[in-house]
Amino acid sequence: MMQPAQIHCWDIFELALAGPETGNPFRDVRLVGRFQQGARVLEAEGFYDGGGVYRLRFMPDTPGEWRYVTSCNLPELDGVAGALTCLPARPGVHGPVRVADTYHFAYADGTRHFSIGTTCYAWTSQPEALQEQTLRSLADSPFNKIRMCVFPKDYTYNKNEPDDYAFERAANGEGFDFSRLNPVFFQRFERRVAQLGELGIEADVILFHPYDRWGFSRMTAETDERYLRYVIARLAAFRNVWWSLANEYDILKAKTMADWDRFFRILQTYDPYQHLRSIHNWQAQGTYDTRTFYDHGKPWVTHCSVQHGEVELAAQWRELYRKPVVIDECCYEGNLPNAWGNLSPEEMVRRFWETTVGGGYCGHGETYLDGQDVIWWAKGGVLKGKSPQRIAFLRRILEEIPQGWIDPQGRVTNNNQNSAGQRGRYYLTYFGCRQPGEATLNLPEGIYRADLIDTWEMNITPLQGTLRGSETIALPSRPYMALRVQSI
């Protein structure tokens, strides 16, 4: 029996075991760790990390003693037993994000999580210096979630080859040996996931996508499962992981709906911590048709991950699926010739606010032309747009909300603008591109105070006096204003 290790709650305990390098350890060896605290048991699969090293990772989620024992089809890795002591979480560590109050998110310790995401699909497939620059940019940004692919991406402005791949090269130098994963690739990838975690950023890991010239989107069912279980074994113990089965799943023609259902069940079965799970659609912008959506009502989907420009529909999707709605892609701030990549910064900020008062969460992306094709949405680098600082302003307002989240409240003013809030306590109304000179409030019984918010100039002006019942207030006849009303 090994001496008990000490590990903080929601950090990673890792057991490294020496074993054979012969044969194909990715295919032929099944290593499982059984971790027990009292009557509670969690099982985590191990993985081969190259050089004869096999690893088991475990994320303890409750303080106290945990005991473990391994099960393996190799005698030298079977029956390894030990214990670990889980200490209270380190300061600032709140655990994995979970669904909370049906439509929202919270960390495992109950701390609220307002998802303020961005997209850098292939940033971990870029040169090391560019990856480090991306991390520095993220550290100075408002974003607490990033969508990122495991596989490299073949798309406009993103044609370069990465240094390595998730699978080993075939022995003949042509293509890949899909029976053998590449530990060096995953060591680098998971290092970036860990660095994001230290920055307080969730890694929304995209497992498949259609923009592929290497064959990763056309693997066999056996290879798909081997790949998924290997990724789960390596990454599930990181507290900041979310699973996104695909980017634009419905144009990945090599997979069927039955395949996507099966992939979700694999995640459910082999992820002992049940990280958040969703899947992202392709959707023609400006349409209301949800037939290309994966059915987010299925029990293995934890939240909606939506691509759509009509962000005002967030409230409808909430009620349809009864789950949190994240519009991960609402188009991008930038100046590309493509319609999806040339939103003004004002429009990006407007879409964030409209999604918020609809009870959902919005995602950012940036696509400014660059002579070296270093565009944030694909490769990361430096943020050039004007929306991030204003998104940071919105995040501060959300994090100051007392007593939880805000939900749609219908129309609190006579301007046909929807509001979000907590009935009788808090209301946030956004006027968008409209510029009314006044608004009449219809408030429940109580006494309230109000603040006028300029969402573009990022300032908050308290209004004089108090409000009761039906009150008409003057507004400045400018676009992008919001009104915050709170009970006193």
VENKAJO-V788881 format. One record per residue. N is the residue number from 1. PSI is psi in degrees with one decimal (999 if undefined). D_FIRST is the distance of its C-alpha to the first C-alpha in Angstrom with 2 decimals. Layout:
BEGIN
n=N psi=PSI d_first=D_FIRST
n=N psi=PSI d_first=D_FIRST
END
This chain:
BEGIN
n=1 psi=127.2 d_first=0.00
n=2 psi=155.3 d_first=3.80
n=3 psi=139.2 d_first=6.65
n=4 psi=133.5 d_first=8.72
n=5 psi=159.8 d_first=11.58
n=6 psi=129.3 d_first=15.10
n=7 psi=139.7 d_first=17.54
n=8 psi=151.9 d_first=21.04
n=9 psi=133.3 d_first=22.34
n=10 psi=9.1 d_first=23.73
n=11 psi=-179.0 d_first=22.29
n=12 psi=122.7 d_first=20.07
n=13 psi=131.9 d_first=16.30
n=14 psi=131.6 d_first=15.85
n=15 psi=119.6 d_first=13.17
n=16 psi=128.3 d_first=14.81
n=17 psi=140.6 d_first=14.13
n=18 psi=134.8 d_first=16.47
n=19 psi=-172.2 d_first=18.57
n=20 psi=149.3 d_first=22.17
n=21 psi=-9.4 d_first=25.24
n=22 psi=163.9 d_first=27.59
n=23 psi=-147.1 d_first=29.33
n=24 psi=93.2 d_first=29.15
n=25 psi=-24.7 d_first=25.62
n=26 psi=-29.4 d_first=27.33
n=27 psi=-34.1 d_first=28.86
n=28 psi=-16.1 d_first=26.85
n=29 psi=131.0 d_first=23.17
n=30 psi=113.3 d_first=21.85
n=31 psi=128.7 d_first=18.42
n=32 psi=138.0 d_first=17.52
n=33 psi=132.7 d_first=14.82
n=34 psi=112.1 d_first=14.85
n=35 psi=128.2 d_first=14.45
n=36 psi=135.4 d_first=15.18
n=37 psi=108.7 d_first=16.68
n=38 psi=-128.3 d_first=18.38
n=39 psi=-4.3 d_first=20.53
n=40 psi=132.9 d_first=20.66
n=41 psi=132.1 d_first=19.02
n=42 psi=137.3 d_first=19.61
n=43 psi=133.4 d_first=19.19
n=44 psi=132.3 d_first=19.57
n=45 psi=146.0 d_first=20.53
n=46 psi=178.9 d_first=19.29
n=47 psi=156.9 d_first=21.84
n=48 psi=128.3 d_first=22.77
n=49 psi=17.6 d_first=23.65
n=50 psi=160.0 d_first=25.44
n=51 psi=27.2 d_first=24.87
n=52 psi=13.4 d_first=22.11
n=53 psi=128.3 d_first=19.85
n=54 psi=138.0 d_first=18.50
n=55 psi=146.3 d_first=17.60
n=56 psi=132.5 d_first=16.49
n=57 psi=141.7 d_first=18.07
n=58 psi=136.1 d_first=17.86
n=59 psi=97.5 d_first=20.34
n=60 psi=140.4 d_first=19.35
n=61 psi=0.8 d_first=22.63
n=62 psi=135.8 d_first=22.09
n=63 psi=157.9 d_first=20.71
n=64 psi=-170.7 d_first=17.94
n=65 psi=134.9 d_first=14.30
n=66 psi=139.2 d_first=13.23
n=67 psi=149.2 d_first=10.28
n=68 psi=156.8 d_first=10.13
n=69 psi=143.0 d_first=9.86
n=70 psi=153.9 d_first=12.13
n=71 psi=128.7 d_first=15.19
n=72 psi=150.9 d_first=17.27
n=73 psi=-2.1 d_first=20.20
n=74 psi=124.2 d_first=18.87
n=75 psi=-38.1 d_first=16.54
n=76 psi=-14.8 d_first=14.79
n=77 psi=2.3 d_first=13.93
n=78 psi=139.5 d_first=13.27
n=79 psi=17.3 d_first=10.31
n=80 psi=121.2 d_first=7.89
n=81 psi=156.5 d_first=5.77
n=82 psi=-170.1 d_first=5.22
n=83 psi=158.1 d_first=8.03
n=84 psi=150.2 d_first=11.25
n=85 psi=121.0 d_first=14.23
n=86 psi=119.3 d_first=17.55
n=87 psi=163.3 d_first=20.42
n=88 psi=154.8 d_first=24.10
n=89 psi=149.6 d_first=25.74
n=90 psi=153.2 d_first=27.29
n=91 psi=133.6 d_first=31.09
n=92 psi=-7.9 d_first=32.99
n=93 psi=120.6 d_first=30.13
n=94 psi=-3.6 d_first=31.20
n=95 psi=-176.9 d_first=29.00
n=96 psi=156.1 d_first=30.29
n=97 psi=136.4 d_first=33.94
n=98 psi=165.2 d_first=34.81
n=99 psi=139.8 d_first=38.16
n=100 psi=140.7 d_first=39.73
n=101 psi=42.3 d_first=42.93
n=102 psi=-50.6 d_first=43.67
n=103 psi=3.0 d_first=45.29
n=104 psi=-174.0 d_first=43.20
n=105 psi=148.4 d_first=39.83
n=106 psi=152.6 d_first=37.45
n=107 psi=167.0 d_first=34.07
n=108 psi=-27.0 d_first=31.20
n=109 psi=5.4 d_first=31.93
n=110 psi=-8.7 d_first=35.56
n=111 psi=132.2 d_first=37.14
n=112 psi=145.1 d_first=40.03
n=113 psi=113.1 d_first=39.97
n=114 psi=110.4 d_first=43.42
n=115 psi=116.1 d_first=42.96
n=116 psi=87.8 d_first=45.08
n=117 psi=167.2 d_first=44.26
n=118 psi=173.9 d_first=45.58
n=119 psi=126.2 d_first=45.48
n=120 psi=80.5 d_first=44.65
n=121 psi=-49.2 d_first=44.04
n=122 psi=29.7 d_first=43.35
n=123 psi=-30.5 d_first=42.46
n=124 psi=-2.7 d_first=39.20
n=125 psi=8.7 d_first=41.27
n=126 psi=169.7 d_first=43.45
n=127 psi=153.2 d_first=43.41
n=128 psi=-42.7 d_first=40.87
n=129 psi=-38.2 d_first=43.61
n=130 psi=-37.4 d_first=44.84
n=131 psi=-42.1 d_first=41.39
n=132 psi=-38.0 d_first=41.02
n=133 psi=-39.9 d_first=44.50
n=134 psi=-44.0 d_first=43.59
n=135 psi=-40.0 d_first=40.65
n=136 psi=-40.4 d_first=43.06
n=137 psi=-42.9 d_first=45.55
n=138 psi=-37.3 d_first=43.03
n=139 psi=-28.0 d_first=41.98
n=140 psi=10.9 d_first=45.65
n=141 psi=170.2 d_first=46.24
n=142 psi=0.6 d_first=46.09
n=143 psi=133.3 d_first=43.88
n=144 psi=12.5 d_first=40.55
n=145 psi=143.9 d_first=40.00
n=146 psi=130.6 d_first=40.74
n=147 psi=128.9 d_first=41.32
n=148 psi=138.8 d_first=40.06
n=149 psi=147.1 d_first=39.83
n=150 psi=-49.9 d_first=37.11
n=151 psi=150.6 d_first=39.85
n=152 psi=167.4 d_first=42.79
n=153 psi=135.2 d_first=46.12
n=154 psi=103.2 d_first=49.51
n=155 psi=168.7 d_first=52.20
n=156 psi=136.2 d_first=55.17
n=157 psi=9.7 d_first=54.41
n=158 psi=72.5 d_first=50.99
n=159 psi=-2.3 d_first=51.48
n=160 psi=153.7 d_first=49.40
n=161 psi=136.7 d_first=46.56
n=162 psi=170.4 d_first=43.04
n=163 psi=-32.5 d_first=41.15
n=164 psi=176.4 d_first=38.62
n=165 psi=167.5 d_first=37.87
n=166 psi=-21.8 d_first=35.14
n=167 psi=154.2 d_first=35.63
n=168 psi=150.7 d_first=36.06
n=169 psi=147.7 d_first=39.62
n=170 psi=152.7 d_first=40.94
n=171 psi=-30.7 d_first=41.26
n=172 psi=3.6 d_first=45.04
n=173 psi=-1.0 d_first=44.99
n=174 psi=112.6 d_first=46.52
n=175 psi=-152.6 d_first=44.55
n=176 psi=153.2 d_first=40.84
n=177 psi=97.8 d_first=38.35
n=178 psi=3.0 d_first=37.26
n=179 psi=-5.4 d_first=34.47
n=180 psi=117.2 d_first=32.57
n=181 psi=165.7 d_first=31.57
n=182 psi=100.5 d_first=31.86
n=183 psi=-35.4 d_first=28.70
n=184 psi=-42.0 d_first=30.89
n=185 psi=-48.1 d_first=33.05
n=186 psi=-30.2 d_first=30.25
n=187 psi=-41.4 d_first=28.65
n=188 psi=-42.2 d_first=32.05
n=189 psi=-46.8 d_first=32.66
n=190 psi=-24.9 d_first=29.46
n=191 psi=-39.1 d_first=30.15
n=192 psi=-38.8 d_first=33.41
n=193 psi=-43.6 d_first=31.85
n=194 psi=-40.6 d_first=29.59
n=195 psi=-38.1 d_first=32.71
n=196 psi=-42.0 d_first=34.61
n=197 psi=-40.3 d_first=31.96
n=198 psi=-22.9 d_first=32.33
n=199 psi=-2.1 d_first=36.07
n=200 psi=27.2 d_first=35.65
n=201 psi=129.4 d_first=36.85
n=202 psi=135.4 d_first=35.70
n=203 psi=104.2 d_first=35.40
n=204 psi=92.3 d_first=37.35
n=205 psi=116.2 d_first=36.14
n=206 psi=117.6 d_first=38.89
n=207 psi=-28.4 d_first=37.48
n=208 psi=157.1 d_first=40.83
n=209 psi=162.4 d_first=44.42
n=210 psi=-8.7 d_first=47.71
n=211 psi=81.0 d_first=48.75
n=212 psi=126.7 d_first=47.42
n=213 psi=7.4 d_first=48.89
n=214 psi=-15.3 d_first=45.72
n=215 psi=3.1 d_first=44.99
n=216 psi=-23.1 d_first=42.01
n=217 psi=-4.0 d_first=44.04
n=218 psi=29.8 d_first=44.90
n=219 psi=161.8 d_first=41.62
n=220 psi=165.1 d_first=41.06
n=221 psi=-39.3 d_first=39.30
n=222 psi=-43.9 d_first=36.39
n=223 psi=-41.4 d_first=36.13
n=224 psi=-46.0 d_first=36.50
n=225 psi=-40.9 d_first=33.53
n=226 psi=-44.0 d_first=31.34
n=227 psi=-48.2 d_first=32.40
n=228 psi=-44.1 d_first=31.85
n=229 psi=-32.2 d_first=28.35
n=230 psi=-44.5 d_first=27.45
n=231 psi=-43.3 d_first=29.03
n=232 psi=-45.5 d_first=27.25
n=233 psi=-36.9 d_first=23.81
n=234 psi=-39.0 d_first=24.66
n=235 psi=-19.8 d_first=26.68
n=236 psi=-26.5 d_first=25.81
n=237 psi=-7.4 d_first=23.18
n=238 psi=123.4 d_first=26.10
n=239 psi=-22.1 d_first=27.64
n=240 psi=20.7 d_first=31.17
n=241 psi=133.9 d_first=31.53
n=242 psi=151.9 d_first=34.31
n=243 psi=124.5 d_first=35.05
n=244 psi=112.4 d_first=38.65
n=245 psi=-34.6 d_first=39.11
n=246 psi=154.6 d_first=42.27
n=247 psi=122.4 d_first=45.05
n=248 psi=58.9 d_first=48.31
n=249 psi=-32.2 d_first=46.74
n=250 psi=-3.7 d_first=50.15
n=251 psi=12.0 d_first=51.53
n=252 psi=85.4 d_first=48.56
n=253 psi=-16.3 d_first=50.58
n=254 psi=-10.4 d_first=48.09
n=255 psi=146.0 d_first=46.03
n=256 psi=170.0 d_first=47.21
n=257 psi=-35.8 d_first=46.62
n=258 psi=-35.2 d_first=44.44
n=259 psi=-45.7 d_first=42.29
n=260 psi=-40.3 d_first=41.85
n=261 psi=-43.1 d_first=40.98
n=262 psi=-40.6 d_first=38.37
n=263 psi=-42.7 d_first=36.88
n=264 psi=-41.5 d_first=36.62
n=265 psi=-33.1 d_first=34.82
n=266 psi=-44.6 d_first=32.31
n=267 psi=-45.2 d_first=31.61
n=268 psi=-42.0 d_first=31.34
n=269 psi=-41.6 d_first=28.97
n=270 psi=-7.5 d_first=26.46
n=271 psi=105.4 d_first=26.55
n=272 psi=-15.1 d_first=24.12
n=273 psi=-5.3 d_first=25.88
n=274 psi=56.0 d_first=29.42
n=275 psi=159.9 d_first=31.00
n=276 psi=142.5 d_first=34.79
n=277 psi=132.5 d_first=36.55
n=278 psi=-171.9 d_first=40.18
n=279 psi=143.2 d_first=42.62
n=280 psi=135.4 d_first=45.67
n=281 psi=162.4 d_first=49.14
n=282 psi=135.9 d_first=52.19
n=283 psi=125.7 d_first=55.17
n=284 psi=126.0 d_first=58.74
n=285 psi=143.8 d_first=59.42
n=286 psi=3.3 d_first=61.99
n=287 psi=160.4 d_first=61.53
n=288 psi=2.9 d_first=60.36
n=289 psi=122.1 d_first=59.19
n=290 psi=13.9 d_first=55.55
n=291 psi=-23.5 d_first=55.67
n=292 psi=-3.7 d_first=53.66
n=293 psi=141.1 d_first=50.87
n=294 psi=148.7 d_first=47.77
n=295 psi=96.8 d_first=47.73
n=296 psi=-8.2 d_first=45.63
n=297 psi=-12.3 d_first=45.99
n=298 psi=145.1 d_first=43.43
n=299 psi=-23.2 d_first=40.38
n=300 psi=-5.2 d_first=37.88
n=301 psi=125.6 d_first=39.91
n=302 psi=-28.7 d_first=38.96
n=303 psi=162.9 d_first=41.94
n=304 psi=127.6 d_first=45.07
n=305 psi=109.2 d_first=45.13
n=306 psi=140.5 d_first=48.83
n=307 psi=118.0 d_first=51.20
n=308 psi=139.4 d_first=54.64
n=309 psi=-18.5 d_first=57.37
n=310 psi=76.7 d_first=58.71
n=311 psi=-17.2 d_first=56.22
n=312 psi=-11.9 d_first=58.38
n=313 psi=-1.3 d_first=56.98
n=314 psi=-42.2 d_first=53.58
n=315 psi=-37.3 d_first=54.67
n=316 psi=-40.8 d_first=55.75
n=317 psi=-34.8 d_first=52.48
n=318 psi=-49.6 d_first=50.58
n=319 psi=-31.5 d_first=52.59
n=320 psi=-44.1 d_first=52.47
n=321 psi=-16.6 d_first=48.68
n=322 psi=43.6 d_first=47.62
n=323 psi=164.9 d_first=44.94
n=324 psi=142.2 d_first=44.75
n=325 psi=119.8 d_first=47.14
n=326 psi=113.7 d_first=46.34
n=327 psi=84.7 d_first=49.25
n=328 psi=-24.8 d_first=47.16
n=329 psi=108.6 d_first=50.25
n=330 psi=24.2 d_first=53.66
n=331 psi=177.8 d_first=55.14
n=332 psi=144.7 d_first=54.82
n=333 psi=128.2 d_first=56.65
n=334 psi=-163.8 d_first=58.35
n=335 psi=29.6 d_first=61.39
n=336 psi=158.1 d_first=60.55
n=337 psi=-21.4 d_first=63.40
n=338 psi=139.2 d_first=61.23
n=339 psi=-32.2 d_first=61.86
n=340 psi=-11.0 d_first=58.14
n=341 psi=27.5 d_first=57.77
n=342 psi=38.6 d_first=60.68
n=343 psi=145.6 d_first=60.27
n=344 psi=156.9 d_first=61.74
n=345 psi=-34.1 d_first=59.40
n=346 psi=-40.3 d_first=61.43
n=347 psi=-36.4 d_first=60.72
n=348 psi=-44.8 d_first=56.98
n=349 psi=-40.8 d_first=56.90
n=350 psi=-42.9 d_first=59.12
n=351 psi=-34.1 d_first=56.76
n=352 psi=-46.7 d_first=53.84
n=353 psi=-41.1 d_first=55.93
n=354 psi=-40.6 d_first=57.31
n=355 psi=-40.7 d_first=53.86
n=356 psi=-47.4 d_first=52.73
n=357 psi=-11.5 d_first=55.65
n=358 psi=0.4 d_first=55.01
n=359 psi=11.7 d_first=51.58
n=360 psi=-169.7 d_first=49.67
n=361 psi=137.6 d_first=47.89
n=362 psi=154.2 d_first=49.39
n=363 psi=144.5 d_first=48.10
n=364 psi=156.1 d_first=49.71
n=365 psi=156.8 d_first=50.48
n=366 psi=132.6 d_first=52.76
n=367 psi=66.4 d_first=54.93
n=368 psi=133.2 d_first=57.36
n=369 psi=143.3 d_first=58.92
n=370 psi=135.5 d_first=57.72
n=371 psi=-25.9 d_first=59.25
n=372 psi=9.0 d_first=55.86
n=373 psi=30.2 d_first=54.70
n=374 psi=89.9 d_first=51.92
n=375 psi=131.6 d_first=52.11
n=376 psi=-47.6 d_first=49.52
n=377 psi=-27.0 d_first=49.11
n=378 psi=-48.9 d_first=48.08
n=379 psi=-9.6 d_first=46.81
n=380 psi=-143.5 d_first=46.33
n=381 psi=-120.2 d_first=47.72
n=382 psi=136.6 d_first=49.96
n=383 psi=128.0 d_first=51.21
n=384 psi=-14.4 d_first=55.02
n=385 psi=175.9 d_first=56.10
n=386 psi=-5.3 d_first=57.41
n=387 psi=-33.9 d_first=55.41
n=388 psi=-42.4 d_first=51.96
n=389 psi=-31.1 d_first=53.24
n=390 psi=-29.1 d_first=54.98
n=391 psi=-36.3 d_first=51.90
n=392 psi=-39.0 d_first=50.13
n=393 psi=-44.5 d_first=52.95
n=394 psi=-43.4 d_first=52.36
n=395 psi=-41.3 d_first=48.62
n=396 psi=-41.0 d_first=49.46
n=397 psi=-43.8 d_first=51.85
n=398 psi=-42.2 d_first=49.29
n=399 psi=-14.2 d_first=46.61
n=400 psi=-4.2 d_first=49.21
n=401 psi=126.8 d_first=49.84
n=402 psi=148.4 d_first=49.27
n=403 psi=48.8 d_first=47.29
n=404 psi=-147.5 d_first=45.77
n=405 psi=-179.5 d_first=47.29
n=406 psi=146.5 d_first=50.80
n=407 psi=158.6 d_first=52.15
n=408 psi=136.6 d_first=55.56
n=409 psi=9.9 d_first=58.32
n=410 psi=-149.0 d_first=61.32
n=411 psi=114.6 d_first=64.38
n=412 psi=-21.1 d_first=64.66
n=413 psi=172.5 d_first=67.67
n=414 psi=14.7 d_first=70.91
n=415 psi=12.3 d_first=70.11
n=416 psi=25.6 d_first=68.33
n=417 psi=131.9 d_first=65.10
n=418 psi=151.0 d_first=61.89
n=419 psi=158.6 d_first=59.68
n=420 psi=154.9 d_first=56.05
n=421 psi=-153.8 d_first=54.75
n=422 psi=118.7 d_first=54.05
n=423 psi=127.8 d_first=57.10
n=424 psi=-0.5 d_first=58.96
n=425 psi=-40.2 d_first=56.63
n=426 psi=132.8 d_first=56.32
n=427 psi=136.9 d_first=58.22
n=428 psi=116.1 d_first=58.04
n=429 psi=132.3 d_first=61.00
n=430 psi=130.3 d_first=61.38
n=431 psi=-7.7 d_first=64.84
n=432 psi=-135.3 d_first=63.85
n=433 psi=-3.7 d_first=66.80
n=434 psi=158.8 d_first=69.27
n=435 psi=64.6 d_first=71.09
n=436 psi=150.0 d_first=72.50
n=437 psi=-11.6 d_first=74.61
n=438 psi=165.1 d_first=73.61
n=439 psi=142.8 d_first=71.42
n=440 psi=122.5 d_first=71.80
n=441 psi=143.9 d_first=68.68
n=442 psi=97.5 d_first=68.32
n=443 psi=148.2 d_first=65.66
n=444 psi=169.6 d_first=64.50
n=445 psi=136.7 d_first=65.58
n=446 psi=-178.8 d_first=64.33
n=447 psi=135.2 d_first=64.88
n=448 psi=159.0 d_first=63.46
n=449 psi=157.4 d_first=63.45
n=450 psi=149.0 d_first=63.50
n=451 psi=138.4 d_first=62.56
n=452 psi=127.1 d_first=64.08
n=453 psi=122.7 d_first=61.58
n=454 psi=102.9 d_first=62.75
n=455 psi=-19.3 d_first=59.87
n=456 psi=-46.0 d_first=61.27
n=457 psi=-11.3 d_first=62.38
n=458 psi=51.1 d_first=59.24
n=459 psi=155.9 d_first=60.94
n=460 psi=124.9 d_first=61.03
n=461 psi=112.8 d_first=64.28
n=462 psi=137.5 d_first=64.34
n=463 psi=144.1 d_first=67.39
n=464 psi=146.3 d_first=69.61
n=465 psi=-174.9 d_first=69.82
n=466 psi=165.1 d_first=68.02
n=467 psi=144.4 d_first=68.21
n=468 psi=139.9 d_first=68.87
n=469 psi=-122.0 d_first=69.49
n=470 psi=117.0 d_first=71.71
n=471 psi=139.8 d_first=72.21
n=472 psi=129.2 d_first=73.59
n=473 psi=151.8 d_first=72.24
n=474 psi=141.0 d_first=73.45
n=475 psi=161.0 d_first=71.36
n=476 psi=7.6 d_first=72.05
n=477 psi=46.3 d_first=73.03
n=478 psi=148.2 d_first=70.35
n=479 psi=165.4 d_first=67.78
n=480 psi=34.4 d_first=64.01
n=481 psi=154.2 d_first=64.27
n=482 psi=159.2 d_first=62.02
n=483 psi=128.0 d_first=62.53
n=484 psi=125.8 d_first=59.89
n=485 psi=128.6 d_first=60.85
n=486 psi=143.9 d_first=58.76
n=487 psi=152.2 d_first=59.51
n=488 psi=999 d_first=60.15
END
